[in-house]
Amino acid sequence: MRRYIPKLIPFSIALLAFTLITSVTVEAQSRAERRQARIEQTAQVDPALFTGLSFRLVGPSRGGRSTTVTGVPSQPNTYYMGEASGGLFKTTDGGESWFPVTDGQVPVGSTGSVVVADSDPNVVWLGTGSDGVRSNVSTGRGVYRSNDAGATWEFAGLYDVGQIGAV
């Protein structure tokens, strides 16, 4: 039995291939042109604009990596940031300055997860223990709860779990 293949199908495939190749080429050229325009624009910036600027520390004065972060929807400038081994920090000015909220209250500095309750922005849950798969993972000591937006903390359970990456 002889199979009938219309001559239109090979033409359609060729047209599709041509269209794809053309659009990829045009997009690559467009990207290169945008990149070149950014380079030229940067080169036109007057270096005198930077003479009055100086570097300053605005964040936590501890090194390490951030393991968790959350914001407070009803307070657009309030965020919490947990460190792998530096505790939990808070900002109320959109990140302009940060201050520690768990120092001296939570027995470990390793954080895995922080969550603000949807029903009350004063209720904050903290899971301790960095859960990132690394050679230097820090063990946590359970879950903690604050009822006053991080001013004080109370142990809520799961002391021996180790790493709590989600609350």
N, C-alpha and C positions, 0 to 999 in steps of 0.2 A: 504494500500500500504506500502510495506516495504522499508525503506530507507537504502541504502548501504553506509557505511562509511569505506573507506579503512583502513587497519590496520597500514598503514604507517603514518597516521596523528598523532595518539597518540605517536608514536615513535619520530616524528619530534618535537612535543611539549616538550617531555621529554628531547630531545637533546638540544633544545633551552634553556630550564630552567637550565639544567646542565651547559651549556656554560656561561650563564649570572651569575649564582652563582659563578662559578669558576673565571670568570674575575673580579667580584666585590671583591672576597676574595684576589686575587692576587694584585689588585690595592690597597686595604687597607694595605696589608703587605708591599707593595712597599712604600707607603706613610709613614708608621711607620718607615721603614728602613731609608728613606731619612731624616726624622725628627731626628732620633737618630744620624745619621752621622753629621747633623748640630750642635747638642748639643755637640758631641765629638770634633768637629772642634773648636767650640767656647771655650771650656774648655782648648784647647791647646794654646790660645793666651797669650803671655807674658804680664802681667799687667804693666811692665816697659814701654811698648810702649805708655801708656797713661799718664805718669808722666809729660810730657811737655805740655799737653793740658789743656786749661781752657775754660770755657763757656764765650760767648760774645753775645751781642745783635746784630743781623744782620737785623732784620726786623722792621716793624713799632713799635714804642714804645707805642702803644695803644693796649688795650685788645679788645676782641670781636671776632666775627666770620667773616670770609670772605664770601661775598655773590656773588661775581662775579669775574671772571678773564679772561683775554684774552692775547694772544701773538700777535706779529707783524711778519707775515711770512717772510718778506724781511729783518727783523732784528732779528735773532734767539736769541739774549740775551735780547730783550726788551719785558717786560710784564707789564700789568696793573692789579692791584688787588683792588677791592672795599670792604670796610668793612660795616658791618651792621650799625655802628654808628661812624665810624672813618674817612670817606672820601675815596678818591681814591689815591692810591700809585702807583709809577712807579719804575721799575728797568731797567737799561740798561747794567747790568753786570751779567745777568743770575740769579739774586736773591742774589748776594753777599751783596748788599746794596739796600735800598728802600728809596724813598723820597716822601713826599706828593705833589700832584699836584693840589688839589682843595681847599686847605686851604685859606680862605680869599676871594675866588672867587665864590664858590657855597654856597648858604645860609644854606645848611643842610649837615650833615656828613653821612647820610644814603644813601647807594648806592644799586641799584637793578640790573643794567646791564651796562656793558661797551663793546663797539664794536669799532674796528678799521676798517676804510673803506678799502675795497679790492683795490680800485683804487688809494688810496693815504694814506700812513702810517702816515701822519701828521694830518689827519682828524679822530678825536676820538669823539664818541657819548657816553654820559653818561645818563642813566635813574636813577633818584633818588628814594629812598624809598625801603627799604628792603621788599620783598614780601613773605618771608618765613612765613608759618603758625605757629606762636608762640604767646605767651602772651605779648611779648615785641617788637612787630613790630614797626618800626619807619616810620613815614610819610615822604614822599619826597616832593619836590617842582618842579616837571617837568623834562624836558629833556634839556641837555646842550651840546654844541658842541665846540670842540677845533679845530682850523685850524693849530695849531703849535705844535702838539704832546703833548698837555697837559700843555703848558706854560701859556696860557690864555684860559678863558672859556666865552661863551656867552649863554644866555638863548635862547632856541629854541621853547618852548611852553609847554602846558599841565601842567600848574602850580598847578591846583587843583586836579589832578588825584590821588595822594596819593602814590601808590606803582607802580613802573614801573620795572617789572621783566625781560623784554626782549625789546631790541631795534633792 
